[in-house]
Amino acid sequence: MFLDGKRALVTGSTSGIGLAIARAMAAEGADVVLNGFGEAGEIAVLRDELKATHINADLTATKGVEDLMGQAGPIDILVNNAGMQHVSPVEDFPPEKWDAIIALNLSSAFHTSRLAVPHMKTQGWGRIIATASAHSLTASPFKSAYVAAKHGIAGLTKVLALELATSGITANCISPGYVWTPLVENQIPDTMKSRDLTREQVMNDVLLAKQPTKKFVQPEEVAALAVFLCRDEAQNINGANYSIDGGWTAE
Ligand code: NAD
């Protein structure tokens, strides 16, 4: 399998998109390092299924990222995927939520990257992939921290791509539209409150209204592109930001 012998760290991989990426990389032979929160029994099942290691680190703290990278050892494929959301008008946006979202969705990717790059450079091969978002390219109201962090990770990715271009390392973003995962499901109550809508109205008039296909993206579709970016055929795909959003950002 083409990822035999490669060690892949996927942050936030106990759920949703990260878990789908971890599964897809393990299926191609990668030695996967899982990270993220969850119930111990469920994580043990995932570890067995993927023959993976799990490192329980809170990536909102620099120390948490440093512990994760120290325990993970040399990483060939780094997928910066962990993220969270909070939906609120800017004047009510809790400052601690802003700090946590910027720390997790943006700063943790800087810290993992700075710590992963030396090994990648030494061996002359590496892949850095960010699960960004349609919100790395466009905005929605009430998501100030998330949109700022996602625009930030798109910028960080371009800088990594340029700096590492001659080292055999590529850096790219994947930008999904709405994917049906706990992150989306959990923002429905706050969106109902912020916009004074019912659950059905949020689903159809806010979420799927953005996506011309009127379908949620599947986590496996994001995972398939992440795996492709690890192939040799993708060695010249560098600094790209791939939309998987049913046409949302084409408008
Ligand atoms: P999810 O809630 O299903 O998964 C999030 C993962 O991050 C989980 O494994 C969780 O345990 C982990 N996590 C949360 N806080 C953490 C912390 N402090 N430290 C370490 N890990 C932590 O969400 P998802 O929808 O799969 O989102 C994954 C990524 O995809 C995020 O960056 C998100 O912004 C992005 N994304 C999601 C969508 C969507 O519609 N679901 C769309 C575009 C981008």
py3Dmol code that shows the C-alpha trace and the ligand (Angstrom):
import py3Dmol

protein = """\
ATOM      1  CA  MET A   1       0.000   0.000   0.000  1.00  0.00           C
ATOM      2  CA  PHE A   2       1.313   3.398  -0.901  1.00  0.00           C
ATOM      3  CA  LEU A   3       1.426   4.793   2.653  1.00  0.00           C
ATOM      4  CA  ASP A   4       3.262   1.783   4.123  1.00  0.00           C
ATOM      5  CA  GLY A   5       6.026   3.042   6.396  1.00  0.00           C
ATOM      6  CA  LYS A   6       4.572   6.559   6.671  1.00  0.00           C
ATOM      7  CA  ARG A   7       3.494   7.929  10.036  1.00  0.00           C
ATOM      8  CA  ALA A   8       0.417  10.165   9.877  1.00  0.00           C
ATOM      9  CA  LEU A   9      -0.769  12.388  12.705  1.00  0.00           C
ATOM     10  CA  VAL A  10      -4.365  13.576  12.365  1.00  0.00           C
ATOM     11  CA  THR A  11      -5.378  16.085  15.027  1.00  0.00           C
ATOM     12  CA  GLY A  12      -8.993  15.904  16.175  1.00  0.00           C
ATOM     13  CA  SER A  13      -9.427  12.400  14.788  1.00  0.00           C
ATOM     14  CA  THR A  14     -11.772  10.828  17.339  1.00  0.00           C
ATOM     15  CA  SER A  15     -14.783  12.162  15.434  1.00  0.00           C
ATOM     16  CA  GLY A  16     -16.117  13.476  12.140  1.00  0.00           C
ATOM     17  CA  ILE A  17     -13.769  14.486   9.324  1.00  0.00           C
ATOM     18  CA  GLY A  18     -10.550  13.713  11.227  1.00  0.00           C
ATOM     19  CA  LEU A  19     -11.706  10.169  11.922  1.00  0.00           C
ATOM     20  CA  ALA A  20     -12.576   9.652   8.254  1.00  0.00           C
ATOM     21  CA  ILE A  21      -9.099  10.909   7.257  1.00  0.00           C
ATOM     22  CA  ALA A  22      -7.442   8.632   9.835  1.00  0.00           C
ATOM     23  CA  ARG A  23      -9.434   5.651   8.521  1.00  0.00           C
ATOM     24  CA  ALA A  24      -8.570   6.421   4.891  1.00  0.00           C
ATOM     25  CA  MET A  25      -4.863   6.822   5.657  1.00  0.00           C
ATOM     26  CA  ALA A  26      -4.781   3.618   7.736  1.00  0.00           C
ATOM     27  CA  ALA A  27      -6.474   1.806   4.828  1.00  0.00           C
ATOM     28  CA  GLU A  28      -3.511   2.833   2.647  1.00  0.00           C
ATOM     29  CA  GLY A  29      -1.050   1.424   5.176  1.00  0.00           C
ATOM     30  CA  ALA A  30      -0.139   4.514   7.207  1.00  0.00           C
ATOM     31  CA  ASP A  31       0.812   4.167  10.823  1.00  0.00           C
ATOM     32  CA  VAL A  32      -1.786   6.543  12.306  1.00  0.00           C
ATOM     33  CA  VAL A  33      -1.569   8.682  15.409  1.00  0.00           C
ATOM     34  CA  LEU A  34      -5.017   9.665  16.635  1.00  0.00           C
ATOM     35  CA  ASN A  35      -5.707  12.698  18.785  1.00  0.00           C
ATOM     36  CA  GLY A  36      -8.888  14.173  20.215  1.00  0.00           C
ATOM     37  CA  PHE A  37     -11.365  13.818  23.023  1.00  0.00           C
ATOM     38  CA  GLY A  38     -13.869  11.060  23.585  1.00  0.00           C
ATOM     39  CA  GLU A  39     -15.054   8.264  25.784  1.00  0.00           C
ATOM     40  CA  ALA A  40     -12.163   5.919  26.718  1.00  0.00           C
ATOM     41  CA  GLY A  41     -13.971   2.753  25.557  1.00  0.00           C
ATOM     42  CA  GLU A  42     -14.816   4.265  22.171  1.00  0.00           C
ATOM     43  CA  ILE A  43     -11.231   5.449  21.681  1.00  0.00           C
ATOM     44  CA  ALA A  44      -9.954   1.951  22.533  1.00  0.00           C
ATOM     45  CA  VAL A  45     -12.229   0.530  19.805  1.00  0.00           C
ATOM     46  CA  LEU A  46     -10.824   3.036  17.286  1.00  0.00           C
ATOM     47  CA  ARG A  47      -7.250   2.246  18.315  1.00  0.00           C
ATOM     48  CA  ASP A  48      -7.895  -1.452  17.693  1.00  0.00           C
ATOM     49  CA  GLU A  49      -9.724  -0.859  14.411  1.00  0.00           C
ATOM     50  CA  LEU A  50      -6.940   1.299  12.958  1.00  0.00           C
ATOM     51  CA  LYS A  51      -3.997  -0.320  14.793  1.00  0.00           C
ATOM     52  CA  ALA A  52      -3.296   3.248  15.823  1.00  0.00           C
ATOM     53  CA  THR A  53      -1.878   5.107  18.778  1.00  0.00           C
ATOM     54  CA  HIS A  54      -4.028   7.714  20.518  1.00  0.00           C
ATOM     55  CA  ILE A  55      -2.514  10.723  22.252  1.00  0.00           C
ATOM     56  CA  ASN A  56      -4.856  12.653  24.461  1.00  0.00           C
ATOM     57  CA  ALA A  57      -3.697  16.270  24.304  1.00  0.00           C
ATOM     58  CA  ASP A  58      -5.657  19.512  24.562  1.00  0.00           C
ATOM     59  CA  LEU A  59      -4.454  21.537  21.587  1.00  0.00           C
ATOM     60  CA  THR A  60      -5.842  24.854  22.831  1.00  0.00           C
ATOM     61  CA  ALA A  61      -2.620  25.086  24.904  1.00  0.00           C
ATOM     62  CA  THR A  62       0.843  25.377  23.345  1.00  0.00           C
ATOM     63  CA  LYS A  63       2.088  22.917  25.967  1.00  0.00           C
ATOM     64  CA  GLY A  64      -0.589  20.417  24.853  1.00  0.00           C
ATOM     65  CA  VAL A  65       0.636  20.626  21.252  1.00  0.00           C
ATOM     66  CA  GLU A  66       4.250  20.261  22.357  1.00  0.00           C
ATOM     67  CA  ASP A  67       3.363  17.193  24.442  1.00  0.00           C
ATOM     68  CA  LEU A  68       1.483  15.700  21.484  1.00  0.00           C
ATOM     69  CA  MET A  69       4.404  16.213  19.109  1.00  0.00           C
ATOM     70  CA  GLY A  70       6.928  14.913  21.654  1.00  0.00           C
ATOM     71  CA  GLN A  71       4.931  11.721  22.204  1.00  0.00           C
ATOM     72  CA  ALA A  72       4.058  11.238  18.524  1.00  0.00           C
ATOM     73  CA  GLY A  73       7.693  11.165  17.372  1.00  0.00           C
ATOM     74  CA  PRO A  74       8.723  11.902  13.764  1.00  0.00           C
ATOM     75  CA  ILE A  75       5.696  12.579  11.569  1.00  0.00           C
ATOM     76  CA  ASP A  76       5.648  12.208   7.762  1.00  0.00           C
ATOM     77  CA  ILE A  77       2.048  13.327   7.175  1.00  0.00           C
ATOM     78  CA  LEU A  78       0.605  16.049   9.358  1.00  0.00           C
ATOM     79  CA  VAL A  79      -3.128  16.704   9.131  1.00  0.00           C
ATOM     80  CA  ASN A  80      -4.149  19.799  11.064  1.00  0.00           C
ATOM     81  CA  ASN A  81      -7.807  19.056  11.490  1.00  0.00           C
ATOM     82  CA  ALA A  82      -8.884  19.697  15.108  1.00  0.00           C
ATOM     83  CA  GLY A  83     -11.365  22.520  15.318  1.00  0.00           C
ATOM     84  CA  MET A  84     -14.339  23.931  17.141  1.00  0.00           C
ATOM     85  CA  GLN A  85     -17.063  26.461  16.492  1.00  0.00           C
ATOM     86  CA  HIS A  86     -19.029  29.067  18.430  1.00  0.00           C
ATOM     87  CA  VAL A  87     -21.924  31.036  16.970  1.00  0.00           C
ATOM     88  CA  SER A  88     -22.777  34.411  18.451  1.00  0.00           C
ATOM     89  CA  PRO A  89     -23.162  38.086  17.487  1.00  0.00           C
ATOM     90  CA  VAL A  90     -19.783  39.812  17.793  1.00  0.00           C
ATOM     91  CA  GLU A  91     -20.836  42.057  20.689  1.00  0.00           C
ATOM     92  CA  ASP A  92     -21.846  38.990  22.743  1.00  0.00           C
ATOM     93  CA  PHE A  93     -18.998  36.740  21.578  1.00  0.00           C
ATOM     94  CA  PRO A  94     -17.304  35.497  24.775  1.00  0.00           C
ATOM     95  CA  PRO A  95     -13.610  36.538  24.672  1.00  0.00           C
ATOM     96  CA  GLU A  96     -12.595  33.139  26.073  1.00  0.00           C
ATOM     97  CA  LYS A  97     -14.354  31.433  23.140  1.00  0.00           C
ATOM     98  CA  TRP A  98     -12.466  33.700  20.721  1.00  0.00           C
ATOM     99  CA  ASP A  99      -9.159  32.761  22.393  1.00  0.00           C
ATOM    100  CA  ALA A 100      -9.932  29.032  22.386  1.00  0.00           C
ATOM    101  CA  ILE A 101     -11.033  28.968  18.731  1.00  0.00           C
ATOM    102  CA  ILE A 102      -7.978  30.914  17.537  1.00  0.00           C
ATOM    103  CA  ALA A 103      -5.749  28.637  19.650  1.00  0.00           C
ATOM    104  CA  LEU A 104      -7.237  25.368  18.390  1.00  0.00           C
ATOM    105  CA  ASN A 105      -8.245  26.169  14.803  1.00  0.00           C
ATOM    106  CA  LEU A 106      -5.164  28.257  13.952  1.00  0.00           C
ATOM    107  CA  SER A 107      -2.302  28.395  16.482  1.00  0.00           C
ATOM    108  CA  SER A 108      -2.181  24.622  17.058  1.00  0.00           C
ATOM    109  CA  ALA A 109      -1.444  24.187  13.331  1.00  0.00           C
ATOM    110  CA  PHE A 110       1.491  26.593  13.583  1.00  0.00           C
ATOM    111  CA  HIS A 111       2.882  24.665  16.555  1.00  0.00           C
ATOM    112  CA  THR A 112       2.447  21.192  15.030  1.00  0.00           C
ATOM    113  CA  SER A 113       3.985  22.420  11.779  1.00  0.00           C
ATOM    114  CA  ARG A 114       7.044  24.058  13.349  1.00  0.00           C
ATOM    115  CA  LEU A 115       7.674  20.842  15.314  1.00  0.00           C
ATOM    116  CA  ALA A 116       7.049  18.434  12.414  1.00  0.00           C
ATOM    117  CA  VAL A 117       9.030  20.244   9.728  1.00  0.00           C
ATOM    118  CA  PRO A 118      12.614  19.460  10.868  1.00  0.00           C
ATOM    119  CA  HIS A 119      12.119  15.675  10.409  1.00  0.00           C
ATOM    120  CA  MET A 120      10.313  16.182   7.090  1.00  0.00           C
ATOM    121  CA  LYS A 121      13.177  18.371   5.845  1.00  0.00           C
ATOM    122  CA  THR A 122      15.809  15.857   6.935  1.00  0.00           C
ATOM    123  CA  GLN A 123      14.150  13.055   4.993  1.00  0.00           C
ATOM    124  CA  GLY A 124      13.198  15.279   2.051  1.00  0.00           C
ATOM    125  CA  TRP A 125       9.521  14.279   2.094  1.00  0.00           C
ATOM    126  CA  GLY A 126       6.465  15.479   3.936  1.00  0.00           C
ATOM    127  CA  ARG A 127       2.821  16.394   3.601  1.00  0.00           C
ATOM    128  CA  ILE A 128       1.045  19.091   5.617  1.00  0.00           C
ATOM    129  CA  ILE A 129      -2.704  19.198   5.093  1.00  0.00           C
ATOM    130  CA  ALA A 130      -5.156  21.502   6.842  1.00  0.00           C
ATOM    131  CA  THR A 131      -8.860  20.915   7.115  1.00  0.00           C
ATOM    132  CA  ALA A 132      -9.699  24.563   6.536  1.00  0.00           C
ATOM    133  CA  SER A 133     -13.262  25.419   5.498  1.00  0.00           C
ATOM    134  CA  ALA A 134     -15.375  27.328   3.009  1.00  0.00           C
ATOM    135  CA  HIS A 135     -14.987  29.909   5.767  1.00  0.00           C
ATOM    136  CA  SER A 136     -11.295  30.216   4.822  1.00  0.00           C
ATOM    137  CA  LEU A 137     -12.525  31.868   1.617  1.00  0.00           C
ATOM    138  CA  THR A 138     -15.790  33.556   2.552  1.00  0.00           C
ATOM    139  CA  ALA A 139     -17.611  34.689   5.696  1.00  0.00           C
ATOM    140  CA  SER A 140     -20.909  34.123   7.459  1.00  0.00           C
ATOM    141  CA  PRO A 141     -22.339  36.316  10.200  1.00  0.00           C
ATOM    142  CA  PHE A 142     -21.976  35.301  13.874  1.00  0.00           C
ATOM    143  CA  LYS A 143     -18.791  33.254  13.302  1.00  0.00           C
ATOM    144  CA  SER A 144     -16.128  35.909  13.903  1.00  0.00           C
ATOM    145  CA  ALA A 145     -13.510  33.680  15.551  1.00  0.00           C
ATOM    146  CA  TYR A 146     -14.029  30.707  13.242  1.00  0.00           C
ATOM    147  CA  VAL A 147     -13.850  32.767  10.039  1.00  0.00           C
ATOM    148  CA  ALA A 148     -10.778  34.652  11.290  1.00  0.00           C
ATOM    149  CA  ALA A 149      -9.025  31.386  12.231  1.00  0.00           C
ATOM    150  CA  LYS A 150      -9.897  29.684   8.940  1.00  0.00           C
ATOM    151  CA  HIS A 151      -8.726  32.638   6.837  1.00  0.00           C
ATOM    152  CA  GLY A 152      -5.578  32.500   8.996  1.00  0.00           C
ATOM    153  CA  ILE A 153      -4.889  28.823   8.352  1.00  0.00           C
ATOM    154  CA  ALA A 154      -5.264  29.408   4.614  1.00  0.00           C
ATOM    155  CA  GLY A 155      -2.567  32.078   4.898  1.00  0.00           C
ATOM    156  CA  LEU A 156      -0.322  29.911   7.062  1.00  0.00           C
ATOM    157  CA  THR A 157      -0.632  27.117   4.503  1.00  0.00           C
ATOM    158  CA  LYS A 158       0.557  29.409   1.688  1.00  0.00           C
ATOM    159  CA  VAL A 159       3.579  30.487   3.738  1.00  0.00           C
ATOM    160  CA  LEU A 160       4.483  26.852   4.540  1.00  0.00           C
ATOM    161  CA  ALA A 161       4.091  25.952   0.859  1.00  0.00           C
ATOM    162  CA  LEU A 162       6.539  28.660  -0.198  1.00  0.00           C
ATOM    163  CA  GLU A 163       9.074  28.048   2.564  1.00  0.00           C
ATOM    164  CA  LEU A 164       9.169  24.279   2.102  1.00  0.00           C
ATOM    165  CA  ALA A 165       8.766  24.081  -1.682  1.00  0.00           C
ATOM    166  CA  THR A 166      12.295  22.820  -2.366  1.00  0.00           C
ATOM    167  CA  SER A 167      12.340  20.374   0.562  1.00  0.00           C
ATOM    168  CA  GLY A 168      10.007  17.709  -0.861  1.00  0.00           C
ATOM    169  CA  ILE A 169       7.234  18.926   1.443  1.00  0.00           C
ATOM    170  CA  THR A 170       3.851  20.198   0.279  1.00  0.00           C
ATOM    171  CA  ALA A 171       1.304  22.180   2.263  1.00  0.00           C
ATOM    172  CA  ASN A 172      -2.317  22.417   1.172  1.00  0.00           C
ATOM    173  CA  CYS A 173      -5.783  23.202   2.524  1.00  0.00           C
ATOM    174  CA  ILE A 174      -8.987  21.311   1.983  1.00  0.00           C
ATOM    175  CA  SER A 175     -12.009  23.555   2.404  1.00  0.00           C
ATOM    176  CA  PRO A 176     -15.258  21.692   2.926  1.00  0.00           C
ATOM    177  CA  GLY A 177     -18.656  23.281   2.991  1.00  0.00           C
ATOM    178  CA  TYR A 178     -21.097  21.868   5.523  1.00  0.00           C
ATOM    179  CA  VAL A 179     -20.255  18.292   6.501  1.00  0.00           C
ATOM    180  CA  TRP A 180     -22.730  16.493   8.740  1.00  0.00           C
ATOM    181  CA  THR A 181     -20.634  15.978  11.919  1.00  0.00           C
ATOM    182  CA  PRO A 182     -21.098  16.846  15.617  1.00  0.00           C
ATOM    183  CA  LEU A 183     -19.460  20.252  14.941  1.00  0.00           C
ATOM    184  CA  VAL A 184     -22.336  21.231  12.635  1.00  0.00           C
ATOM    185  CA  GLU A 185     -25.067  19.546  14.666  1.00  0.00           C
ATOM    186  CA  ASN A 186     -23.945  21.327  17.842  1.00  0.00           C
ATOM    187  CA  GLN A 187     -24.125  24.808  16.295  1.00  0.00           C
ATOM    188  CA  ILE A 188     -27.802  24.430  15.379  1.00  0.00           C
ATOM    189  CA  PRO A 189     -29.249  25.536  18.771  1.00  0.00           C
ATOM    190  CA  ASP A 190     -27.102  28.723  18.908  1.00  0.00           C
ATOM    191  CA  THR A 191     -27.880  29.512  15.272  1.00  0.00           C
ATOM    192  CA  MET A 192     -31.595  29.082  16.040  1.00  0.00           C
ATOM    193  CA  LYS A 193     -31.159  31.620  18.851  1.00  0.00           C
ATOM    194  CA  SER A 194     -28.939  34.102  16.931  1.00  0.00           C
ATOM    195  CA  ARG A 195     -31.247  34.154  13.911  1.00  0.00           C
ATOM    196  CA  ASP A 196     -34.597  33.404  15.594  1.00  0.00           C
ATOM    197  CA  LEU A 197     -35.239  30.335  13.439  1.00  0.00           C
ATOM    198  CA  THR A 198     -36.517  26.783  13.889  1.00  0.00           C
ATOM    199  CA  ARG A 199     -34.205  23.752  13.546  1.00  0.00           C
ATOM    200  CA  GLU A 200     -35.597  22.967  10.081  1.00  0.00           C
ATOM    201  CA  GLN A 201     -35.097  26.574   8.978  1.00  0.00           C
ATOM    202  CA  VAL A 202     -31.456  26.459  10.143  1.00  0.00           C
ATOM    203  CA  MET A 203     -30.854  23.205   8.267  1.00  0.00           C
ATOM    204  CA  ASN A 204     -32.487  24.315   5.010  1.00  0.00           C
ATOM    205  CA  ASP A 205     -32.326  28.136   4.975  1.00  0.00           C
ATOM    206  CA  VAL A 206     -28.904  28.648   6.627  1.00  0.00           C
ATOM    207  CA  LEU A 207     -26.774  25.531   6.114  1.00  0.00           C
ATOM    208  CA  LEU A 208     -27.950  23.872   2.905  1.00  0.00           C
ATOM    209  CA  ALA A 209     -28.918  27.277   1.468  1.00  0.00           C
ATOM    210  CA  LYS A 210     -25.175  27.862   1.033  1.00  0.00           C
ATOM    211  CA  GLN A 211     -24.616  24.681  -0.958  1.00  0.00           C
ATOM    212  CA  PRO A 212     -25.965  24.705  -4.514  1.00  0.00           C
ATOM    213  CA  THR A 213     -26.043  20.880  -4.495  1.00  0.00           C
ATOM    214  CA  LYS A 214     -28.401  21.020  -1.439  1.00  0.00           C
ATOM    215  CA  LYS A 215     -26.453  18.138   0.065  1.00  0.00           C
ATOM    216  CA  PHE A 216     -24.129  17.866   3.026  1.00  0.00           C
ATOM    217  CA  VAL A 217     -20.544  16.906   2.146  1.00  0.00           C
ATOM    218  CA  GLN A 218     -19.533  13.446   3.409  1.00  0.00           C
ATOM    219  CA  PRO A 219     -16.446  13.104   5.668  1.00  0.00           C
ATOM    220  CA  GLU A 220     -15.167  10.324   3.361  1.00  0.00           C
ATOM    221  CA  GLU A 221     -15.077  12.763   0.432  1.00  0.00           C
ATOM    222  CA  VAL A 222     -12.720  15.037   2.367  1.00  0.00           C
ATOM    223  CA  ALA A 223     -10.635  12.017   3.393  1.00  0.00           C
ATOM    224  CA  ALA A 224     -10.251  10.820  -0.199  1.00  0.00           C
ATOM    225  CA  LEU A 225      -8.739  14.152  -1.228  1.00  0.00           C
ATOM    226  CA  ALA A 226      -6.395  14.159   1.793  1.00  0.00           C
ATOM    227  CA  VAL A 227      -5.119  10.720   0.740  1.00  0.00           C
ATOM    228  CA  PHE A 228      -4.654  11.882  -2.866  1.00  0.00           C
ATOM    229  CA  LEU A 229      -2.533  14.827  -1.660  1.00  0.00           C
ATOM    230  CA  CYS A 230      -0.104  12.280  -0.169  1.00  0.00           C
ATOM    231  CA  ARG A 231       0.516  10.586  -3.535  1.00  0.00           C
ATOM    232  CA  ASP A 232       3.628  11.223  -5.626  1.00  0.00           C
ATOM    233  CA  GLU A 233       1.321  12.475  -8.398  1.00  0.00           C
ATOM    234  CA  ALA A 234       0.414  15.335  -6.034  1.00  0.00           C
ATOM    235  CA  GLN A 235       4.002  16.485  -5.469  1.00  0.00           C
ATOM    236  CA  ASN A 236       3.406  19.706  -7.424  1.00  0.00           C
ATOM    237  CA  ILE A 237       0.134  20.515  -5.712  1.00  0.00           C
ATOM    238  CA  ASN A 238       1.457  23.025  -3.222  1.00  0.00           C
ATOM    239  CA  GLY A 239      -0.166  25.998  -1.526  1.00  0.00           C
ATOM    240  CA  ALA A 240      -3.565  25.066  -2.944  1.00  0.00           C
ATOM    241  CA  ASN A 241      -6.907  25.505  -1.221  1.00  0.00           C
ATOM    242  CA  TYR A 242      -9.334  22.883  -2.518  1.00  0.00           C
ATOM    243  CA  SER A 243     -13.034  23.552  -2.081  1.00  0.00           C
ATOM    244  CA  ILE A 244     -15.381  20.610  -1.468  1.00  0.00           C
ATOM    245  CA  ASP A 245     -18.488  22.659  -0.924  1.00  0.00           C
ATOM    246  CA  GLY A 246     -21.042  21.716  -3.572  1.00  0.00           C
ATOM    247  CA  GLY A 247     -20.376  25.026  -5.323  1.00  0.00           C
ATOM    248  CA  TRP A 248     -20.841  27.377  -2.311  1.00  0.00           C
ATOM    249  CA  THR A 249     -17.741  29.488  -2.986  1.00  0.00           C
ATOM    250  CA  ALA A 250     -18.307  29.511  -6.758  1.00  0.00           C
ATOM    251  CA  GLU A 251     -21.074  32.062  -6.299  1.00  0.00           C
TER     252      GLU A 251
END
"""
ligand_1 = """\
44
NAD
P -16.005 17.168 15.144
O -16.569 17.985 16.263
O -16.728 15.961 14.662
O -14.499 16.754 15.470
C -13.614 17.635 16.095
C -12.435 16.848 16.608
O -11.535 17.767 17.276
C -12.812 15.789 17.632
O -11.964 14.677 17.502
C -12.545 16.514 18.956
O -12.318 15.631 20.057
C -11.300 17.284 18.596
N -11.046 18.391 19.505
C -11.934 19.316 19.945
N -11.326 20.149 20.808
C -10.034 19.747 20.900
C -8.913 20.198 21.644
N -9.005 21.247 22.474
N -7.742 19.540 21.517
C -7.655 18.444 20.686
N -8.676 17.985 19.966
C -9.854 18.617 20.076
O -15.815 18.233 13.964
P -15.600 18.086 12.387
O -16.792 18.667 11.727
O -15.121 16.742 12.015
O -14.422 19.162 12.197
C -13.091 18.822 11.900
C -12.444 19.994 11.193
O -13.152 20.246 9.986
C -12.497 21.310 11.986
O -11.278 22.025 11.813
C -13.633 22.053 11.346
O -13.509 23.447 11.481
C -13.459 21.619 9.904
N -14.646 21.785 9.089
C -15.825 21.203 9.424
C -16.928 21.393 8.622
C -18.253 20.797 8.923
O -19.237 21.203 8.301
N -18.351 19.834 9.820
C -16.826 22.210 7.483
C -15.611 22.786 7.170
C -14.527 22.577 7.983
"""
view = py3Dmol.view(width=600, height=400)
view.addModel(protein, "pdb")
view.setStyle({"model": 0}, {"cartoon": {"style": "trace"}})
view.addModel(ligand_1, "xyz")
view.setStyle({"model": 1}, {"stick": {}})
view.zoomTo()
view.show()
